[in-house]
Amino acid sequence: MCNWTISSDLARLADNDASSDTINEATQYLDGQILLSVEVSPDDFRTIFRFDLGGELVTWPYQEERDRREEQWLLYDYGTKRVHTLKGDGTWLSDPLED
């Protein structure tokens, strides 16, 4: 769990406080776009996921210390058969995908 925003060409479409309808519309906008890059800030673990049609997903940890142990995101790599995880405290995990 973490804070996040979804944007289109820098215009905010939704964030973690938006209504379910707004979140659904924003996630539908990202659906089918190709992930081009993932950029993680080593200072605050803010992550920017950039997509081919201008979509952008930005995540960053909650500020409460107890929430920083939560998974911020998981990225499934079917090419290497691994799942990569970043936790809010900066812990990186890379585990094999289960069949």
Residue frames as qw, qx, qy, qz and C-alpha x, y, z in Angstrom:
[[0.000, 0.890, 0.457, 0.000, 0.00, 0.00, 0.00],
 [0.426, -0.184, 0.059, 0.884, 1.22, 3.46, -0.85],
 [0.253, 0.728, 0.132, -0.623, 0.28, 6.88, -2.17],
 [0.461, 0.104, 0.672, 0.570, -0.07, 7.07, -5.94],
 [0.371, 0.635, 0.063, -0.674, -1.24, 9.19, -8.88],
 [0.579, 0.298, 0.650, 0.393, -2.13, 8.34, -12.46],
 [0.111, 0.708, -0.058, -0.695, -1.57, 11.05, -15.05],
 [0.675, 0.499, 0.460, 0.289, -1.94, 11.54, -18.78],
 [0.438, 0.553, 0.094, 0.702, 0.57, 13.92, -20.33],
 [0.237, 0.101, -0.436, 0.863, 1.02, 15.51, -16.85],
 [0.498, -0.333, -0.074, -0.797, -2.75, 15.99, -16.28],
 [0.174, -0.125, 0.881, -0.422, -3.77, 14.14, -13.11],
 [0.524, -0.166, -0.637, -0.540, -6.50, 11.56, -13.74],
 [0.790, -0.507, -0.267, -0.218, -6.74, 9.96, -10.28],
 [0.121, 0.526, -0.700, 0.468, -4.96, 9.39, -6.99],
 [0.323, -0.092, -0.914, 0.227, -5.31, 7.08, -4.01],
 [0.127, 0.290, 0.567, -0.760, -7.98, 9.35, -2.48],
 [0.349, 0.087, -0.408, -0.839, -10.19, 9.47, -5.61],
 [0.769, 0.063, 0.298, -0.562, -13.61, 7.85, -5.93],
 [0.657, -0.019, 0.744, 0.117, -13.87, 4.27, -7.19],
 [0.623, 0.706, 0.336, -0.014, -15.34, 5.50, -10.49],
 [0.169, 0.933, -0.304, -0.097, -12.46, 7.93, -11.04],
 [0.422, -0.510, 0.740, 0.122, -9.90, 5.24, -10.19],
 [0.721, 0.266, 0.638, 0.050, -11.58, 2.80, -12.58],
 [0.514, 0.852, 0.090, -0.041, -11.48, 5.34, -15.41],
 [0.034, -0.860, 0.501, 0.092, -7.81, 6.12, -14.77],
 [0.540, -0.301, 0.779, 0.105, -6.78, 2.46, -14.65],
 [0.717, 0.511, 0.474, 0.009, -8.71, 1.78, -17.85],
 [0.307, 0.924, -0.195, -0.117, -6.69, 4.57, -19.47],
 [0.201, -0.664, 0.714, 0.093, -3.45, 2.73, -18.56],
 [0.793, 0.062, 0.600, -0.082, -4.81, -0.67, -19.62],
 [0.791, 0.521, 0.275, 0.168, -3.04, -1.85, -22.76],
 [0.178, 0.936, -0.300, 0.056, -0.30, 0.77, -22.66],
 [0.868, 0.176, -0.307, 0.347, 3.25, -0.52, -22.88],
 [0.558, -0.797, 0.058, 0.226, 5.49, 0.10, -19.87],
 [0.576, 0.738, -0.197, 0.289, 8.53, 1.98, -21.17],
 [0.383, 0.419, -0.544, 0.618, 10.48, 2.72, -18.00],
 [0.660, -0.675, -0.331, 0.020, 10.55, 2.47, -14.22],
 [0.323, 0.552, -0.344, 0.688, 12.52, 5.09, -12.29],
 [0.667, -0.619, -0.398, 0.116, 13.04, 4.76, -8.51],
 [0.016, 0.841, -0.285, 0.461, 14.42, 7.62, -6.42],
 [0.661, 0.017, -0.643, 0.386, 17.03, 6.24, -3.99],
 [0.023, 0.257, -0.409, 0.875, 16.25, 9.04, -1.51],
 [0.477, -0.006, 0.396, -0.784, 12.51, 8.62, -0.92],
 [0.300, 0.093, 0.946, 0.077, 11.63, 5.50, -2.99],
 [0.512, 0.583, 0.143, -0.614, 9.25, 7.52, -5.16],
 [0.457, 0.010, 0.796, 0.396, 8.73, 5.49, -8.33],
 [0.449, 0.543, -0.085, -0.705, 7.66, 6.70, -11.77],
 [0.550, 0.181, 0.786, 0.215, 6.24, 4.19, -14.25],
 [0.260, 0.529, -0.220, -0.777, 6.09, 5.69, -17.77],
 [0.639, 0.325, 0.697, -0.016, 3.91, 4.27, -20.54],
 [0.409, 0.089, 0.571, 0.706, 3.98, 4.56, -24.32],
 [0.054, 0.671, 0.555, 0.489, 0.81, 6.63, -24.82],
 [0.007, -0.586, 0.128, -0.800, 1.68, 9.29, -22.25],
 [0.740, -0.584, -0.257, -0.215, 0.40, 7.50, -19.16],
 [0.278, 0.461, -0.616, 0.575, 2.33, 7.85, -15.93],
 [0.753, -0.559, -0.334, -0.095, 1.90, 6.12, -12.57],
 [0.186, 0.567, -0.522, 0.609, 3.79, 7.64, -9.64],
 [0.771, -0.497, -0.398, -0.030, 3.99, 5.87, -6.27],
 [0.177, 0.533, -0.530, 0.635, 5.55, 6.90, -2.97],
 [0.416, -0.204, -0.829, 0.313, 5.46, 5.45, 0.56],
 [0.432, -0.809, -0.328, -0.226, 3.03, 6.44, 3.26],
 [0.098, 0.718, -0.406, 0.557, 4.70, 8.59, 5.92],
 [0.745, -0.523, 0.245, -0.335, 3.68, 6.53, 8.96],
 [0.050, -0.557, 0.829, -0.007, 6.56, 4.26, 10.01],
 [0.590, 0.017, 0.774, -0.229, 4.30, 1.22, 10.52],
 [0.720, 0.601, 0.220, -0.269, 2.98, 1.61, 6.94],
 [0.227, 0.777, -0.534, -0.246, 6.48, 1.74, 5.45],
 [0.395, -0.256, 0.882, 0.034, 6.84, -2.04, 5.87],
 [0.703, 0.472, 0.440, -0.297, 4.02, -2.51, 3.34],
 [0.560, 0.159, 0.579, 0.571, 4.68, -3.40, -0.28],
 [0.138, 0.571, -0.053, -0.807, 4.72, -0.28, -2.39],
 [0.705, 0.479, -0.205, -0.482, 4.55, -2.20, -5.64],
 [0.702, -0.126, 0.682, 0.162, 5.20, -5.55, -7.31],
 [0.461, 0.633, -0.377, -0.495, 6.42, -5.95, -10.88],
 [0.869, 0.023, 0.493, -0.016, 6.05, -9.34, -12.54],
 [0.194, 0.654, -0.600, -0.417, 8.79, -10.20, -15.07],
 [0.929, 0.132, 0.272, -0.213, 7.62, -13.21, -17.02],
 [0.626, 0.664, -0.404, 0.058, 10.80, -13.19, -19.13],
 [0.198, 0.484, -0.752, 0.402, 13.00, -13.94, -16.12],
 [0.670, -0.377, -0.621, -0.149, 10.16, -15.61, -14.18],
 [0.373, -0.145, -0.534, 0.744, 10.65, -13.31, -11.19],
 [0.185, -0.870, -0.392, -0.235, 8.55, -10.88, -9.20],
 [0.395, 0.205, -0.277, 0.851, 10.30, -7.71, -8.04],
 [0.371, -0.793, -0.482, -0.037, 8.96, -5.91, -4.97],
 [0.237, 0.373, -0.284, 0.851, 9.72, -2.53, -3.42],
 [0.403, -0.642, -0.613, 0.223, 8.59, -1.91, 0.14],
 [0.048, -0.951, -0.156, -0.263, 7.99, 1.56, 1.56],
 [0.567, -0.766, 0.214, 0.213, 11.10, 1.30, 3.73],
 [0.243, 0.781, -0.521, -0.246, 13.28, 0.77, 0.64],
 [0.570, -0.223, 0.790, 0.028, 13.59, -3.00, 0.95],
 [0.549, 0.431, -0.493, -0.520, 13.96, -4.65, -2.47],
 [0.679, -0.088, 0.719, -0.116, 12.90, -8.25, -3.04],
 [0.517, 0.428, -0.546, -0.502, 13.27, -10.41, -6.14],
 [0.590, -0.114, 0.758, -0.252, 11.60, -13.78, -5.85],
 [0.008, -0.021, 0.877, 0.481, 10.95, -16.57, -8.36],
 [0.624, 0.001, -0.113, -0.773, 7.45, -16.73, -9.81],
 [0.490, -0.043, 0.843, -0.219, 5.58, -19.81, -8.74],
 [0.127, -0.002, -0.806, -0.579, 4.25, -22.03, -11.53]]
